[in-house]
Structures are given as structure tokens and as C-alpha cells.
Amino acid sequence: MRSVAVLADVHGVLPALEAVLAEPEVQAAETVVLAGDLASGPMPVETLDLLVGLGARALWVRGNADRELVSMARGEPVDPPDAVTPWAASQLRADQVELLAGLPTSVTVGDVLFCHATPRDDEEMVLVDSPISRWAEVFSVVPTDVRTVVCGHTHMPFARQVDRRLVVNAGSVGMPYGAPGPSWALLTADGVQLRRAPFDAEAAAERIVRESKYPGREAWVDEYVRSTYSDTEALEAFRPRAGG
């Protein structure tokens, strides 16, 4: 592939998705990989409709939040991870539920594997500073000819070497941690770029409040659009679940 744009963790934040899709490199990308947790947020229906509009350019991967949306929409018992997910599940059309239900948990193109959390689990936690022994454990199921693994899940972008493999986290389009602005990754023959799209957070927050029907949207945008958790805060919160 000549160029691949990787978008992870959109979380139903339509204005952030639109900002990333407007990036010239995303518009020019041969392939757009959607690396999971796409719709669980304040504008789920509109977000999925926009992503479907990418057509054959898009490669979809299911994340843990997508799996939870499907289970809730089907009335299956699920412990809600937050307040917005049950509401988002109730908004999805039947065709959108079926779309999410049919997504793979990973996609491999050439020697690059794309997943949401890790290649073996859609909610397993591995961090930029996890020890090599922990990375070796989660990569135990990866074929030896895979040289690059691209993921999301922790909402914090990074790129690092792990025992002769490159690991890339594309960050989060809709709920970025570490620094403000929708984050995404660009893979080309020249290497990997971790990018952030220009974004008017206040205008996005006002639009979500105006257009979303989620009852808790005011508090939600204050926490996740008008504010950004630091990488220190996020790492401290995630580390007990990261193992190793």
C-alpha cells in the first residue's frame, strides 16, 4: 500500500472525525483503517453513516466498545462501562448493529497487522512503557512475518520498537489523551507519522450539545471535548490493568 491513514477511537465524536477526514493526507490515502471503538459516544448514528461513506477505501476493525454496543442493542446482559454507551446502543439502526457485529477483531495487510487493543484481545491493556516481556506475551499469537502492529484503545499515540517489530498506537480521534486535538497515524513507505488534526474544541462542544440527543451531553463535552486528560493521568489510571 502506498499510504494508510489509521483512525482509532472515534467514540461518536462527529466533529473530530470530520476534522481528521478533512486532512489532505487522509483524503489522499489509499486505505483508511478504522481501528475500533467507533460509535460509542454522543453522535453514534451520524458517525457510522459518515464512515460507511468511505466505501471500499475503509478497512474496519471492531473494538471492545463496538462489541459492547452490539450486545446492548441486542438486549444481552452487559455491565455498562459508562453512561453514554447504553444510550448510544439504543440509537443505532438495525443495519448499524449488524455492521458492527460482523467486523473482524484484526486485519492484516502485507506485513502490517491492525487491531484495536492487542492482536489477541480487544480490551487488553499494553502501554508505551510496558516491559518487553509483557509485549512478548501479547504478541505470542502474531505470525513471525508480521513486522508492524498498529493499534489504538489507550487513546495515547506512540511508536516504539519491540523485539524487531514496530508498534504504533494511533491515539484517539474523538477522546485524545496526552495533548488536545484528534490524533491519527499515517503509514507510508517513508515510515510512520503521528498526527493531530486542527480542531476547534469549543465549536465542536457547542455543536454536540446542539445536535446530540444524549441527555448527559453537557457534562460529556466538558470532560472529553473541552478538556484533555494528560498522559500522566491516563498512564496512572491504566497501569493497574496493563499487567507485566
C-alpha positions in Angstrom: 0.0 0.0 0.0 1.2 3.5 -0.8 -0.3 5.2 2.2 -2.6 4.2 5.1 -4.4 6.5 7.4 -5.3 4.9 10.8 -8.2 6.3 12.7 -9.0 4.8 16.1 -11.3 5.5 19.0 -13.6 8.0 17.3 -16.2 7.4 20.0 -19.1 9.0 18.2 -17.5 12.5 18.2 -18.6 13.5 14.7 -16.8 16.9 14.6 -13.5 15.3 15.4 -14.0 12.7 12.8 -14.8 15.3 10.2 -11.6 17.2 11.1 -9.5 14.2 10.5 -11.2 13.2 7.3 -10.6 16.7 6.0 -6.8 16.3 6.4 -5.2 16.2 2.9 -3.2 13.1 3.7 -6.3 11.3 4.8 -8.2 12.3 1.7 -5.3 11.1 -0.4 -4.7 7.8 1.5 -5.1 4.6 -0.5 -6.6 2.9 2.6 -8.3 4.2 5.8 -8.1 1.7 8.7 -10.8 2.2 11.3 -9.2 0.7 14.4 -12.2 0.2 16.7 -14.3 2.0 19.3 -16.0 4.0 16.6 -19.6 4.8 17.7 -19.8 4.7 21.5 -20.4 8.4 22.1 -22.7 11.3 21.7 -23.3 11.1 17.9 -23.2 7.4 17.1 -25.6 7.1 14.1 -24.1 10.1 12.2 -20.6 8.9 12.9 -21.2 5.4 11.4 -23.0 6.9 8.4 -20.0 9.1 7.6 -17.6 6.2 8.0 -19.7 3.9 5.7 -19.4 6.7 3.2 -15.7 6.0 2.9 -16.7 2.9 0.8 -14.1 0.4 -0.3 -11.2 2.6 1.0 -12.1 1.7 4.6 -10.8 -1.4 6.4 -12.9 -1.8 9.6 -11.7 -3.4 12.9 -14.0 -4.0 15.9 -13.1 -2.6 19.3 -14.4 -3.5 22.7 -16.8 -0.6 22.8 -18.3 -1.7 19.4 -18.7 -5.2 20.8 -20.5 -3.8 23.9 -22.8 -1.6 21.7 -23.9 -4.7 19.8 -24.6 -6.7 22.9 -26.6 -3.9 24.5 -28.5 -3.2 21.3 -29.5 -6.9 21.2 -30.6 -6.9 24.8 -27.8 -9.1 26.1 -26.6 -8.6 29.7 -23.6 -6.2 29.8 -22.2 -4.3 32.6 -22.2 -0.7 31.1 -18.7 0.8 31.0 -20.1 4.3 31.2 -23.3 6.3 30.9 -23.1 7.1 27.2 -22.7 3.5 25.8 -26.2 2.2 26.7 -27.7 5.4 25.2 -25.6 5.1 22.0 -26.7 1.4 21.7 -30.3 2.4 21.9 -29.8 4.9 19.0 -28.3 2.5 16.4 -30.3 1.3 13.5 -30.5 -2.4 12.9 -28.2 -2.2 9.9 -25.6 -0.4 12.0 -25.8 -3.1 14.7 -25.2 -5.8 12.1 -22.3 -3.8 10.6 -20.5 -3.7 14.0 -21.3 -7.3 14.8 -19.7 -8.5 11.6 -16.4 -6.7 12.0 -13.2 -8.6 12.5 -11.0 -8.1 15.5 -7.9 -7.6 13.4 -6.9 -7.1 9.8 -3.5 -7.9 8.2 -2.3 -6.3 5.1 1.1 -7.4 3.9 3.3 -7.4 6.9 1.2 -5.0 9.0 -1.4 -6.1 11.5 -4.1 -3.7 12.5 -6.1 -4.3 15.7 -7.9 -2.3 18.4 -6.1 -3.2 21.7 -3.8 -6.2 21.1 -3.8 -8.9 18.4 -5.3 -11.4 20.8 -7.9 -9.3 22.8 -10.0 -6.3 22.1 -9.6 -4.7 25.5 -6.2 -5.9 26.7 -4.1 -3.1 28.0 -0.4 -2.5 26.9 1.3 0.8 27.4 4.2 2.6 25.8 6.3 1.8 28.8 5.2 -1.8 29.3 8.3 -4.1 29.6 9.4 -6.2 26.6 8.3 -9.3 28.5 4.7 -8.0 28.5 4.9 -7.1 24.8 6.3 -10.6 24.0 3.4 -12.2 25.9 0.7 -10.3 23.9 2.5 -10.8 20.6 2.8 -14.6 21.2 -0.1 -15.1 18.8 1.3 -12.9 16.0 2.8 -14.6 12.9 6.6 -14.1 12.6 6.1 -12.4 9.2 4.1 -9.5 10.8 6.7 -6.7 11.2 4.4 -3.9 12.3 1.4 -3.9 14.7 -0.9 -0.9 14.7 -3.5 -0.4 17.5 -5.5 2.1 19.5 -7.5 1.6 22.7 -5.5 3.6 25.2 -6.1 6.9 23.4 -2.4 7.9 23.6 -0.3 7.9 20.4 3.2 6.4 20.3 5.6 4.4 18.1 8.2 2.1 19.6 10.3 -0.9 18.7 9.5 -4.2 20.4 12.0 -7.0 19.6 12.4 -6.1 15.9 8.8 -5.2 15.4 7.4 -1.7 15.1 4.4 -1.0 17.4 2.2 2.0 16.6 -0.7 3.4 18.6 -2.8 5.8 16.5 -4.2 7.5 19.6 -7.8 8.7 19.5 -9.8 10.8 17.1 -12.7 11.6 19.5 -11.2 11.4 23.0 -7.5 12.0 22.8 -5.3 11.8 25.9 -1.9 13.4 26.3 -2.5 16.5 24.2 -5.5 18.2 22.7 -6.7 17.6 19.1 -7.9 14.5 17.2 -4.9 12.1 16.8 -4.4 9.7 14.0 -1.5 7.9 12.3 -0.1 7.9 8.7 1.8 5.0 7.4 3.8 5.4 4.2 6.8 3.8 2.5 8.9 6.5 4.3 7.7 5.4 7.8 5.1 6.4 10.4 3.9 9.8 11.3 1.8 10.5 14.4 -0.5 13.4 13.5 -3.1 15.7 15.1 -5.8 17.4 13.1 -6.6 21.1 13.6 -9.7 21.3 15.8 -11.9 24.0 17.3 -12.9 22.3 20.6 -15.3 24.9 21.7 -17.2 24.9 18.4 -17.3 21.1 18.5 -18.6 21.1 22.0 -21.3 23.6 21.1 -22.3 21.6 18.1 -22.5 18.3 20.0 -24.7 20.0 22.7 -26.9 21.4 19.9 -27.2 18.3 17.7 -26.9 15.3 20.0 -29.8 13.9 22.0 -27.7 12.3 24.6 -29.1 13.5 28.0 -25.7 13.9 29.6 -24.1 15.7 26.6 -23.2 18.9 28.5 -21.1 17.1 31.1 -19.7 14.7 28.5 -18.3 17.5 26.3 -16.9 19.3 29.3 -14.9 16.2 30.2 -13.8 14.9 26.8 -14.0 17.8 24.3 -13.3 21.0 26.2 -10.7 19.2 28.4 -7.9 16.7 27.7 -6.6 14.1 30.2 -2.8 14.3 30.4 -0.7 11.3 29.5 0.4 11.1 33.2 -3.2 10.9 34.4 -4.1 8.3 31.7 -1.0 6.1 32.4 -1.6 6.1 36.1 -5.2 5.1 35.5 -4.3 2.4 33.0 -1.2 0.9 34.7 -3.0 -1.4 37.2 -4.8 -3.0 34.2 -1.7 -3.2 32.0 -0.1 -6.3 33.6 3.6 -7.1 33.4 
